Amino acid sequence: MMLRGLFWLVLLQLLGVALNQWLLPMLPGSIIGLLLLSAWLMWRGAVPEPLQQAANGLLPYLPLLLAVPAAGIMTSSELLLAELPVIATALVLSLLVTVPFCGWLLQTLIRRQERKG
């Protein structure tokens, strides 16, 4: 069962890479694959059991994928300090956009749940 879920994850990533090469060079292929996965899951309305098993099997290894970029940032401290104003501005602006959006989304989902219930 888990192998079938891994197959779907790899297939959607490969489709994302193919779309990246042919149509959307500005977006990474893995991001396109994640968008395809999200669209497919929304269309289905549920997560298939094999995909759930594959995701649960891969989830404990997620910190390993984040260790390499974190180490790269720490080895480039002078570049990080040189770009600190730009980074701080981007973080503050993203916070100002994300927090109200999450509040709006939560209220919308609560209203939808109350109408169904």
C-alpha positions as CSV (number, residue, x, y, z in Angstrom):
1,M,0.0,0.0,0.0
2,M,2.8,2.4,0.9
3,L,4.5,1.8,-2.4
4,R,1.4,3.0,-4.3
5,G,1.4,6.2,-2.3
6,L,5.0,6.8,-3.0
7,F,4.3,6.2,-6.7
8,W,1.7,8.9,-6.7
9,L,4.0,11.4,-4.9
10,V,6.9,10.7,-7.3
11,L,4.6,10.8,-10.3
12,L,3.1,14.2,-9.3
13,Q,6.6,15.6,-8.7
14,L,7.8,14.4,-12.1
15,L,4.7,16.0,-13.7
16,G,5.6,19.2,-11.9
17,V,9.2,19.0,-13.2
18,A,7.9,18.3,-16.8
19,L,5.6,21.3,-16.6
20,N,8.4,23.4,-15.2
21,Q,10.6,22.5,-18.2
22,W,7.9,23.0,-20.8
23,L,5.6,25.8,-19.6
24,L,6.5,27.3,-16.2
25,P,10.2,27.9,-15.9
26,M,9.7,30.5,-13.2
27,L,8.3,28.0,-10.7
28,P,10.3,25.1,-9.3
29,G,9.1,21.7,-10.4
30,S,8.6,20.4,-6.9
31,I,6.3,23.3,-6.1
32,I,4.2,22.7,-9.2
33,G,4.0,19.0,-8.1
34,L,2.8,20.1,-4.7
35,L,0.1,22.3,-6.4
36,L,-0.9,19.3,-8.5
37,L,-1.1,17.1,-5.4
38,S,-3.2,19.7,-3.6
39,A,-5.6,20.1,-6.6
40,W,-5.9,16.4,-6.9
41,L,-6.7,15.9,-3.2
42,M,-9.2,18.8,-3.3
43,W,-10.9,17.2,-6.3
44,R,-11.1,13.8,-4.6
45,G,-12.2,15.3,-1.3
46,A,-10.2,12.9,0.8
47,V,-6.7,11.5,1.1
48,P,-6.4,7.9,-0.2
49,E,-5.1,5.4,2.4
50,P,-1.9,4.6,0.4
51,L,-1.0,8.2,0.1
52,Q,-1.6,8.7,3.8
53,Q,0.7,5.8,4.7
54,A,3.4,7.1,2.4
55,A,3.2,10.6,3.9
56,N,3.3,9.3,7.4
57,G,6.3,7.2,6.5
58,L,8.2,10.2,5.1
59,L,7.2,12.8,7.7
60,P,9.8,11.8,10.3
61,Y,12.5,12.6,7.8
62,L,11.4,16.1,7.1
63,P,13.9,17.8,9.4
64,L,16.7,16.1,7.4
65,L,15.5,18.0,4.3
66,L,15.7,21.3,6.2
67,A,19.2,20.8,7.7
68,V,21.1,21.5,4.5
69,P,19.5,24.9,3.8
70,A,19.9,25.9,7.5
71,A,23.6,24.9,7.4
72,G,24.1,26.9,4.1
73,I,22.6,30.0,5.8
74,M,24.9,29.7,8.7
75,T,28.0,29.5,6.5
76,S,27.0,32.7,4.7
77,S,26.7,35.0,7.7
78,E,28.4,38.0,6.0
79,L,25.9,37.8,3.1
80,L,23.1,37.4,5.6
81,L,24.2,40.5,7.5
82,A,24.5,42.5,4.3
83,E,21.0,41.6,3.2
84,L,19.4,41.9,6.7
85,P,17.3,45.0,5.9
86,V,15.8,43.3,2.9
87,I,15.2,40.1,4.8
88,A,13.6,41.9,7.7
89,T,11.3,43.9,5.4
90,A,10.2,40.8,3.6
91,L,9.5,39.0,6.9
92,V,7.4,41.9,8.3
93,L,5.5,42.4,5.1
94,S,4.7,38.7,4.8
95,L,3.6,38.7,8.5
96,L,1.3,41.7,7.7
97,V,-0.3,39.8,4.8
98,T,-0.4,36.3,6.3
99,V,-1.9,37.0,9.8
100,P,-5.1,38.8,8.4
101,F,-5.5,36.3,5.7
102,C,-5.3,33.4,8.2
103,G,-7.9,35.2,10.4
104,W,-10.2,35.7,7.4
105,L,-9.8,32.1,6.3
106,L,-10.5,30.8,9.8
107,Q,-13.7,32.9,10.1
108,T,-14.8,31.7,6.7
109,L,-14.2,28.0,7.6
110,I,-16.0,28.4,10.9
111,R,-19.0,30.0,9.2
112,R,-19.1,27.2,6.7
113,Q,-18.9,24.6,9.4
114,E,-21.8,26.2,11.3
115,R,-24.0,26.2,8.2
116,K,-23.3,22.5,7.7
117,G,-23.7,21.6,11.3
